[in-house]
Amino acid sequence: MSSVGSAFGESLPRVEGTPPGPASRSLAARLKLVESRNVTHLAPDWPVFWEEARGANVRDADGNVFLDLTGAFGVSLLGHAHPRVLEAIHAQASRLVHGMGDVHPPRIKLDLLEKLATLAPWSDTRSVLSSTGSEAVETALKTAALASGRGGILAFQGGYHGLTLGSLATTHRSLFRDPFRDRIFAEVSFAPFPDVAAGDRGIDEMETVTRILAERAAAGSPIGTVIVEPVQGRAGVRVPPPGFLAALARAARHQDMVIVADEVFTGMGRCGDVLASHAMGLDPDIVCLGKALGGGLPVSACVARADVMDAWPESTGEAIHTSTFLGHPLSAAAALAVLDVLREEDVPARAAELGSVILADLRETLSDSGVRIRGRGLMIGIDFTPAVEEERLPGIGSRLARAALAEGILVLPAGERGEVVELTPPVCLTLDQERYAVERMDALVRRALP
Ligand SMILES: Cc1ncc(COP(=O)(O)O)c(C=O)c1O
């Protein structure tokens, strides 16, 4: 394994033996006794327990140093523990840790809302803050139902919008839905989502969208909301062909539908633009943000055009949609710092540039392997579907992620059947780290192939 040539954050991995080491294994044994068994997958080869993280590096409980190509679910777009974010959290913590979001608001909530409004593609913006991506989606779906006056929703096959009961109705994967089938809001229709890397042109998919909209209108349950990820993340980084999102927006506008862009994963520069939806022609009414917004602290936002958000009644003392930690001062301080860094350090452009370097290098080195490499900005997927027979596909991404630990690399599986390896690294990845990552991913992919 390569030795550490530079500071923690910018270093190459350093791993002893095959992780998880003894400390992580012993912590796993303790966790098994106190956490719901559904939450953390515990196995002899998984997981490692994190102790410390900076830049693109994570140190585990055994002292192993990893290269984090997950960005911790896409959150650490700026890198772990960005100094500006830490500074902002420390300064805020010394003044006000918690406030009363919707009663006596912390002043910093206002600062964040004002800054968020500058990201929006409209001149007049109203937002609702919350803590998680699922909550931002819940807010968006409620807002859209009020604004359109119609309950029906159009979502997409493969789409992931969260696991709370409301957002789950629009998340497609049956693994998540089936146990709650009887409790999930049923007025959601799923259309196919085109993947440009697989040769989809979006024409058949748009025909299906049009047919669903017509059928639902004829059946007396017209659709009022469309929710879409500009690039499907957890479905395995599926990028739609140019023009698809614009065509979708036209069809939705034609029927006076409210368009929700779920940018919890794609937003904040990850896909090369502050808002991927705007850059890709969607022209949304509502944008959901989360993950990278808080630079590691939990904060999310449902950002909407003022006339759409004004479908909510004015609060007369009891907000009908709010939460205890809304506008949390520490999260707001972190998010303000992230928004400053986004502009000052030109994060979207850097994500676009680094992403195209990684994409090009992976495509070159793996050109003869049969896998499909796709992505936009720093959201990249390695899809095994064209390279592996059907029966060997399920879980191949997860097997690779386990093998990657011994190479000092953190990656995650994605896709309905775990047939994709997802790379969502931070923008601060150094060139040495990028080279190392591509070289090791090449070896790992080849080992995973039959
Ligand atoms: C596109 C998208 N929407 C919503 C969510 C849900 O966010 P959270 O897990 O913070 O609730 C996710 C999480 O992965 C996501 O990728």
PDBQT file of the ligand as one rigid body, heavy atoms in Angstrom, charges set to zero:
ROOT
HETATM    1  C1  LIG A 501     -32.235  12.738  -4.379  1.00  0.00    +0.000 C 
HETATM    2  C2  LIG A 501     -32.444  12.485  -2.914  1.00  0.00    +0.000 A 
HETATM    3  N1  LIG A 501     -33.536  12.978  -2.318  1.00  0.00    +0.000 NA
HETATM    4  C3  LIG A 501     -33.780  12.810  -1.004  1.00  0.00    +0.000 A 
HETATM    5  C4  LIG A 501     -32.896  12.089  -0.219  1.00  0.00    +0.000 A 
HETATM    6  C5  LIG A 501     -33.200  11.892   1.240  1.00  0.00    +0.000 C 
HETATM    7  O1  LIG A 501     -32.320  12.625   2.015  1.00  0.00    +0.000 OA
HETATM    8  P1  LIG A 501     -32.111  12.259   3.563  1.00  0.00    +0.000 P 
HETATM    9  O2  LIG A 501     -31.461  10.907   3.600  1.00  0.00    +0.000 OA
HETATM   10  O3  LIG A 501     -31.227  13.356   4.066  1.00  0.00    +0.000 OA
HETATM   11  O4  LIG A 501     -33.452  12.257   4.196  1.00  0.00    +0.000 OA
HETATM   12  C6  LIG A 501     -31.743  11.555  -0.797  1.00  0.00    +0.000 A 
HETATM   13  C7  LIG A 501     -30.783  10.767  -0.012  1.00  0.00    +0.000 C 
HETATM   14  O5  LIG A 501     -29.946  10.062  -0.503  1.00  0.00    +0.000 OA
HETATM   15  C8  LIG A 501     -31.510  11.743  -2.187  1.00  0.00    +0.000 A 
HETATM   16  O6  LIG A 501     -30.430  11.242  -2.804  1.00  0.00    +0.000 OA
ENDROOT
TORSDOF 0
